[in-house]
Amino acid sequence: MGRRSLGRQFGWLWAAYAASAYGSGLGFGALPLIAVLVLDASPAQVSALSAVGPAVGALIALPLGPWVEFRRKRPVMIAMDLARFAVIMTIPVAYAFGLLSFVQLLVVSAIVAAARIAFNAASGAYLKALVRPDDLLVANARFESTTWSSIAVGPPLGGAGIGLLGPVTTVVADALSYLFSALGITAIGGREEHPRRTGRQRVRANELLDGWRHLLTHPGLRALYLNQLLVGGLIMATEPLLAVLLLRQLGFPPWQYGLAFAVPCVGGLIGSRLARGVVARYGQHRILRTVGTLRAIWLIGLTFVQPGVAGLATVMAVELAIIISMSLYNPVLATYRLEHTPKDRIVRTLSAWSISSSASIAILGALGGLLASATSVRTAIAVAGLLILASPLLLPRRRDLASVPDLELARLPPTTAPSGSPGAR
């Protein structure tokens, strides 16, 4: 069966996404790596970099959701790309003049996190307006496969670039990728209608919480949301700890560190390619519950990493299992979330989801760093691996997942008429 065409506009959007994804792949783990290799940061500082930045970024992004909801989405996406390009480029400039500091890394991390939340929220609304409802899973699966292929290719090249050209090489590539992404989004063309809103034009205080209201009152989304906060937070909390364990305590060179995460990303291509077929065969509900459980059982394996080839193989095997599960689960989750969110609440809902995810990563990352400082890095990874085993208890029951999707809600008398805009992503 041939590849399904989603149109020229989606093609440009996908190309823009690929540009930024491959740049981020080259810069995978760049800030923790710079903190360890350039600034000789401690485990607590490395964890703080992964925690404080996203937390502050989430606070900055909080008022952006209602503001973006009623703006044209493509200009917002372009602005967020340009903001990330500008702020990331301050790192190589400061490094060249010997002025790079840990505080600057924190500031850059926060601004990038806020821009990412705003971009992702706008792009979700853009995508729902661009493609047909029955193409949402196909589109999300293509983004997912691009993400994992970029991580498969990027880290080894990034590690080689760092070895040959210095520690900030991949940061420059990452910054330029956002510039290329902005150009690609500009090339989409077409006229995007300005979303309309009822009532006053200024953002009201209660609108800041509309996204959370929708997530917490929808039975299926509520359970998936709480489950994702725990799973995503624990997995991301182990990333800086694993960097310290592999690079400092076990003595892996940077290229092997990149390889340990790059090779398993082949699993991301497998999972994302399977998404459409397995959903058609087994149903969206069963995939969310079954694969949502499978992705939680592997993290504990990182506790047993040892030096040498055996340790490298252990990391690769664990990451491969996690990535296959995640790459199959993520596009199904993203599609369900868009299907069950009204058009006039997509940005606020996605913003609320991203802000909560950043807060979860920040809190669990900080706790992981404190635990690692009080005990050991390996102990902190083991605790995360044990806690995540409880996450399937938060997955929704079948009757919760079977709530009425937005496609049907649109035919019912709404309390507030939804306002969508033709456009892209």
Order of alpha helices (4+ residues) and beta strands (2+ residues): alpha-alpha-alpha-alpha-alpha-alpha-alpha-alpha-alpha-alpha-alpha-alpha-alpha-alpha-alpha-alpha-alpha-alpha-alpha
